[in-house]
Amino acid sequence: MEIKWYGHSCFLMTDGNGVRILTDPYGSHIGYELPEISADAVTISHEHADHNNISTVISNTVIVRSPGEYEVKGVKIIGIETDHDRCGGALRGKNTMFIYEMDGMRILHCGDLGIIPPEETVAKIGHVDVMMVPIGAIYTIDDLEAREFANIVKPKVVIPMHYKTPKLKIELCGLAPFVDAAKDCRIHNMNDWECTIQPISLGEDRVIVLRPYDPERDEE
């Protein structure tokens, strides 16, 4: 499976059959400009403008924006409701975490997870191979909570997202505190916006750090 990070919470995942899943596309107001993207499905964790810009998708695509179970071209997608804040959603509403079953792996995209979910919600998640988790605090869980949640879910690979990057205009905390909190893990700073993950190469206790897509240096 190929994973590309466009920045913030937006990833494009492509499985071995060429099925493309896009997560949380953002608007240009955040400081980054998304190119036009072709995808078979787009998942929206919540209806904020930095996560629901479906206008960038140019193909006939399936839009998934609520909890439940879905299937798109052989890819199973499971949405699990969580809170975007620490007040039961009273401040920022609800958030949907999505699990994608692709290439024999289960990938969890946490969206704007605002609080570590209770045990009954964690039980719905089940086994996870790759977890994309927000670490930037302010609007989501912070670096220590992200590490704590990873310790609960026990993914083999963690990819941090939703933190302060050079062009981002939204105020968030940076990457360094999370890397420090995860220093007992194997940390792979890819200096690239994409990576390839396969079941045989998952390993254990790995953190993969990607950089956001840059149209001046990266080919779409």
Buried (B, 14 or more C-beta within 10 A) or exposed (E): BBBBBBBBBBBBBBBEEEBBBBBBBBBEEBBBBBEEBEBBBBBBBBEBEBBBBEEBBEEEBBBBBEBEEBEBEEBEBBBBBBBBBEEEBEEBBBBBBBBBBBBEBBBBBBBBBBBBBEEEBBEEBEEBBBBBBBBBBEBBBBBBBBBBBBEEBEBBBBBBBBBBBEEBEBEBBBBEBBBEBBEEBEBBEEEEBBBEBEEEEBEEBBBBBBBBBEEEEBEE
